[in-house]
Amino acid sequence: MSRSPNKLIPADFTPVPALGNACEVAAVEDFASDLDAVALLVASGTDLTGVVGLGTDALASAGFDASPGSSLVVARDGHPIVLVGVGDTELTADALRDAAAAAARATAKKGGRIGIDVPAVPVDARTAGQVLTEGALLARYRYSVLKAEAKEVPLALLQLRVAGADAAELAAGAAVAQVTVRAAVVARDLANTPPGHLTASDIAEVAAELGAEFGFEVESYDKAALIEMGCGGILGVNAGSEEEPRLVVLTYTPGGDPSGHLGLVGKGIMYDSGGISLKPSDPMHLLMKMDMGGAAAVLGAFTALRDLGTTAAVSGWLCCTDNMPSGSAYKLGDVLTCRNGTTVEIKNTDAEGRIAMMDGLALAVEAGVDAIVDIATLTGAALMALGKSRAAVLGSDQGMVDRVLAASAATDEPTWQLPLEKKYRKQLDSDIADIANLGGPHAGATTAALFLAEFVADTPWAHVDIAGTMSSDADDAWRSAGATGFGARLLANLAAAYSA
């Protein structure tokens, strides 16, 4: 990947080093003898005397009660056995994914070649293979490209055995998981990359490389092109930066007649200082390298479309720039003009994501897509309302919102629908422009969504606010500490099932 000579970054640095596909996954009837460890999923009350020579009482005295996520290493002559508790609830798909994540972490210090042994489960073998693989691979993820030496050995081999399950079906599910995990890892790698290592022009180059490898077309529009196109939103946010903006357009075309045309729009604020409305210097400011998590999720999802057999045409618009304060930065009171001619009064330069995205939404409408889903680390209000475990979903079309909710449930990327309360639209009124970029002190997630709704015309639309879910403070089930890649698997699932 070429880089401009003024950057103090190694020329061979790449923000997406592994593409999430470095681990071999196999469904087996018998584990290989040279594994570093085998994790055995254990339900509460299970007698393991015949397996590890320890009964329930002995395990309890050793501190293992089989509660979800608990673990205990039992020495064996061959590979060690790591007992991983799953509690006494039914092993649903989501519970299996979490259990596999716990198993992968419990074996992290043993090495990179592990097996997971699973009792009979009520989900079908293909689903079991997918969620077990997703949980293990996502849990073992670490962003270590900038470290001299990684602390943990990455997974090189994962073997799965599920009692009573067909190995071929398990393997088929695992193959799907490797595609969805790749999508999430691409998004994680990009969001974890420091802002000096990943600018708007850099993500355009990354997109081109990924498109060539995974079967989608990429067009990138620089500052001069954006001026010609009249994309005043992206240009306005970019005005204070020395780095050029980029609008990156992704196009996936299926082999046969498309079942529809889905548009995905991602917020790509490569670093958000707040601009003139400068953010306070607190831990949240440090996380603003992840303010491009929406664009990262869209780009990650595109790497999965071909391999998931997506039958719809899918177009993506990544609205990429940083938001910096300087003598040339856009100011409170300025009026910017969107691609579609709408004028916007700036009341806060830290409400910049919606400004950059309005051009992408207008272009999606121009492209004649059947539906639009946008995804953005948009509002602190969504974080305050739903915390760090659920993203907010709002939309103008309940059918599209329902599709997002269904994809959320299938991938265990949790969401919650908030109302697009139109009574609050008047908060965005402006005395000098068509609309203002900021509402009042309340319902910030809703007023931000109402702003975006102004640019989708009559196209069915749903909006996903991932401000809370973009990162995790610590390892949590399949979410590794740092960027979660939230939304990449959700969007891939949504697109793969989409028809107009």
KOLDOSE-36389 format. One line per 10 residues: number of its first residue (from 1); their letters; for each residue z, x, y of C-alpha. Coordinates in steps of 0.25 Angstrom, whole numbers. Layout:
N
NUM = a = Z X Y; ...
***
This chain:
500
1 = msrspnklip = 0 0 0; -4 6 13; 5 7 25; 4 10 39; 8 25 42; 19 22 52; 28 16 42; 39 24 36; 37 19 22; 31 26 10
11 = adftpvpalg = 16 23 9; 18 19 -6; 29 9 -3; 26 -5 -8; 34 -17 -5; 31 -23 -19; 33 -12 -28; 34 -19 -42; 27 -33 -40; 38 -38 -49
21 = nacevaaved = 31 -36 -62; 37 -23 -68; 45 -29 -79; 39 -32 -93; 44 -45 -98; 43 -49 -113; 48 -61 -121; 54 -56 -135; 60 -61 -147; 68 -47 -149
31 = fasdldaval = 72 -38 -138; 66 -24 -138; 76 -14 -143; 75 -5 -130; 79 -15 -120; 90 -10 -110; 98 -23 -111; 97 -37 -116; 103 -48 -108; 108 -60 -116
41 = lvasgtdltg = 110 -73 -109; 123 -80 -113; 128 -94 -111; 142 -97 -110; 150 -98 -123; 139 -91 -131; 145 -83 -142; 139 -69 -143; 147 -63 -154; 134 -62 -163
51 = vvglgtdala = 126 -56 -152; 135 -46 -145; 147 -46 -153; 156 -53 -142; 161 -67 -142; 163 -76 -131; 178 -72 -129; 174 -57 -129; 163 -59 -119; 172 -67 -110
61 = sagfdaspgs = 183 -56 -110; 172 -46 -107; 169 -54 -94; 156 -62 -99; 157 -77 -98; 142 -80 -99; 143 -86 -85; 129 -86 -78; 126 -71 -74; 137 -65 -81
71 = slvvardghp = 134 -53 -90; 140 -43 -99; 134 -31 -106; 136 -29 -121; 134 -16 -127; 125 -15 -139; 119 -4 -147; 105 -7 -142; 103 -13 -128; 115 -19 -122
81 = ivlvgvgdte = 116 -34 -121; 119 -40 -108; 125 -54 -109; 121 -63 -97; 129 -76 -95; 121 -89 -92; 133 -99 -92; 133 -112 -99; 122 -120 -91; 108 -122 -96
91 = ltadalrdaa = 99 -110 -95; 89 -117 -86; 77 -109 -81; 84 -105 -68; 97 -101 -76; 88 -92 -85; 82 -85 -73; 96 -82 -68; 101 -78 -81; 89 -68 -83
101 = aaaaratakk = 92 -63 -69; 107 -60 -73; 102 -54 -86; 93 -44 -78; 104 -40 -69; 114 -38 -80; 105 -29 -87; 100 -21 -74; 108 -9 -77; 104 -8 -92
111 = ggrigidvpa = 89 -5 -89; 75 -11 -87; 72 -17 -101; 80 -29 -104; 80 -42 -112; 85 -56 -109; 90 -64 -121; 91 -79 -119; 97 -90 -127; 89 -103 -129
121 = vpvdartagq = 86 -110 -116; 81 -124 -112; 69 -119 -104; 56 -116 -110; 52 -102 -114; 42 -99 -103; 52 -103 -92; 63 -95 -99; 53 -83 -99; 50 -85 -84
131 = vltegallar = 64 -87 -79; 70 -76 -87; 60 -66 -82; 61 -70 -68; 76 -69 -68; 76 -55 -74; 65 -49 -66; 70 -55 -53; 84 -51 -55; 80 -37 -58
141 = yrysvlkaea = 72 -36 -45; 76 -25 -35; 70 -20 -23; 71 -5 -25; 58 1 -20; 65 7 -8; 76 14 -17; 75 28 -22; 81 23 -35; 83 8 -40
151 = kevplallql = 97 5 -46; 92 -4 -56; 81 -2 -67; 70 -13 -65; 67 -22 -77; 55 -16 -85; 56 -25 -98; 62 -39 -99; 63 -45 -113; 66 -60 -114
161 = rvagadaael = 71 -68 -127; 75 -82 -126; 80 -89 -139; 70 -99 -145; 59 -96 -134; 45 -93 -137; 42 -78 -133; 28 -81 -128; 33 -92 -118; 44 -83 -113
171 = aagaavaqvt = 34 -72 -110; 25 -82 -103; 36 -86 -94; 40 -71 -92; 26 -69 -87; 27 -79 -77; 40 -74 -72; 34 -60 -70; 24 -66 -60; 35 -74 -53
181 = vraavvardl = 44 -63 -52; 33 -54 -47; 31 -64 -35; 46 -64 -32; 47 -48 -33; 35 -47 -23; 43 -56 -14; 56 -48 -16; 49 -35 -14; 43 -39 -1
191 = antppghlta = 55 -45 5; 64 -34 1; 55 -24 7; 60 -18 21; 53 -23 33; 48 -9 37; 42 -8 23; 35 -21 23; 28 -26 35; 18 -38 37
201 = sdiaevaael = 6 -29 35; 13 -23 22; 15 -37 16; 0 -39 18; -3 -27 11; 7 -31 -1; 0 -44 -1; -14 -38 -3; -9 -29 -14; -2 -41 -21
211 = gaefgfeves = -14 -50 -19; -23 -40 -26; -14 -39 -38; -10 -54 -40; -23 -61 -36; -22 -67 -22; -29 -63 -9; -23 -58 3; -27 -58 18; -19 -51 29
221 = ydkaaliemg = -20 -54 43; -16 -44 53; -11 -46 68; -25 -46 73; -29 -57 63; -17 -65 66; -20 -65 81; -35 -70 78; -29 -81 69; -19 -85 79
231 = cggilgvnag = -7 -83 71; 3 -83 82; 15 -85 74; 14 -72 66; 9 -65 78; 21 -70 86; 32 -66 76; 25 -52 75; 24 -49 90; 36 -41 90
241 = seeeprlvvl = 33 -32 78; 25 -19 77; 21 -23 63; 8 -32 62; 9 -46 56; 1 -51 44; -3 -64 39; -5 -62 24; -14 -73 17; -13 -74 2
251 = tytpggdpsg = -23 -82 -6; -22 -85 -21; -34 -92 -27; -33 -98 -41; -44 -96 -52; -48 -111 -52; -48 -122 -43; -36 -122 -35; -25 -133 -37; -22 -132 -23
261 = hlglvgkgim = -20 -123 -11; -5 -119 -8; -1 -111 5; 11 -102 5; 16 -96 18; 26 -85 19; 35 -80 30; 33 -65 31; 42 -60 42; 43 -46 37
271 = ydsggislkp = 55 -43 46; 62 -53 55; 70 -47 66; 71 -61 73; 62 -55 84; 67 -57 98; 77 -67 92; 83 -55 85; 91 -58 72; 105 -52 71
281 = sdpmhllmkm = 107 -40 63; 113 -45 51; 110 -45 36; 100 -57 38; 92 -48 47; 92 -37 37; 85 -47 27; 74 -50 37; 65 -41 29; 64 -53 20
291 = dmggaaavlg = 59 -62 30; 46 -61 24; 51 -67 11; 42 -79 12; 29 -71 13; 35 -62 2; 37 -75 -7; 23 -80 -4; 17 -66 -8; 25 -65 -20
301 = aftalrdlgt = 21 -79 -25; 6 -75 -23; 8 -64 -33; 11 -74 -44; 0 -85 -41; -11 -79 -50; -2 -76 -62; 5 -89 -61; -9 -96 -62; -8 -103 -49
311 = taavsgwlcc = -19 -113 -48; -18 -116 -33; -24 -108 -22; -12 -102 -14; -13 -96 0; -2 -88 7; 1 -84 21; 11 -73 24; 15 -73 38; 20 -59 40
321 = tdnmpsgsay = 26 -51 52; 40 -46 56; 47 -52 68; 52 -41 77; 58 -40 92; 50 -32 102; 44 -33 115; 32 -40 110; 40 -50 101; 38 -64 102
331 = klgdvltcrn = 49 -71 110; 57 -84 112; 49 -93 120; 35 -88 115; 25 -98 110; 17 -94 98; 4 -101 93; 2 -103 78; -11 -102 70; -13 -117 71
341 = gttveikntd = -10 -117 86; 4 -122 86; 12 -116 97; 27 -111 94; 38 -108 104; 47 -97 99; 61 -100 101; 66 -90 91; 59 -77 86; 67 -77 74
351 = aegriammdg = 61 -90 69; 49 -82 67; 45 -85 52; 40 -99 55; 32 -93 67; 25 -83 58; 23 -94 47; 17 -104 56; 4 -97 56; 4 -96 40
361 = lalaveagvd = 6 -111 39; -5 -114 49; -14 -105 41; -10 -112 28; -14 -125 34; -27 -120 38; -30 -115 24; -29 -129 19; -18 -127 9; -13 -139 1
371 = aivdiatltg = 1 -135 4; 10 -124 11; 23 -118 6; 29 -108 16; 41 -99 13; 49 -91 23; 63 -85 25; 63 -94 37; 77 -99 42; 91 -95 41
381 = aalmalgksr = 94 -110 41; 88 -111 27; 98 -100 23; 110 -107 29; 106 -120 23; 103 -116 9; 108 -102 7; 102 -90 0; 99 -98 -13; 89 -109 -9
391 = aavlgsdqgm = 77 -109 0; 74 -121 9; 62 -129 7; 56 -139 17; 42 -145 18; 33 -156 24; 28 -160 10; 38 -164 -1; 28 -161 -12; 27 -147 -8
401 = vdrvlaasaa = 42 -145 -6; 44 -151 -20; 34 -140 -25; 43 -129 -19; 56 -135 -24; 49 -136 -38; 45 -121 -37; 59 -118 -32; 65 -124 -44; 56 -117 -54
411 = tdeptwqlpl = 58 -103 -48; 73 -105 -45; 70 -101 -31; 79 -112 -25; 75 -121 -13; 80 -133 -6; 73 -143 2; 77 -145 16; 72 -157 25; 60 -154 34
421 = ekkyrkqlds = 67 -163 44; 57 -167 55; 67 -172 65; 70 -157 67; 56 -154 72; 59 -157 86; 68 -145 86; 55 -136 86; 49 -143 98; 45 -134 109
431 = diadianlgg = 43 -136 124; 31 -126 125; 25 -125 111; 22 -134 99; 34 -130 92; 46 -120 93; 49 -111 82; 64 -114 81; 72 -127 80; 87 -130 83
441 = phagattaal = 99 -124 77; 99 -133 65; 90 -135 52; 83 -122 55; 76 -122 41; 70 -136 44; 66 -133 58; 59 -120 53; 52 -128 42; 48 -139 53
451 = flaefvadtp = 42 -128 61; 33 -123 49; 29 -137 46; 22 -138 60; 12 -128 54; 8 -134 40; 1 -147 46; 0 -157 35; 0 -147 23; 11 -150 13
461 = wahvdiagtm = 21 -139 15; 34 -133 11; 43 -122 17; 52 -113 9; 63 -106 18; 68 -94 10; 77 -88 21; 89 -89 12; 83 -86 -1; 75 -73 3
471 = ssdaddawrs = 86 -64 -1; 98 -63 -10; 110 -55 -6; 113 -51 -21; 107 -53 -35; 107 -68 -38; 101 -72 -51; 86 -69 -50; 87 -66 -35; 89 -51 -33
481 = agatgfgarl = 97 -46 -21; 87 -45 -9; 74 -52 -7; 73 -64 -18; 58 -66 -17; 62 -81 -16; 50 -90 -15; 40 -81 -22; 42 -87 -36; 44 -101 -30
491 = lanlaaaysa = 30 -100 -22; 23 -95 -35; 28 -106 -43; 24 -116 -32; 10 -110 -31; 8 -109 -46; 11 -124 -48; 4 -129 -35; -7 -139 -34; -11 -147 -22
***
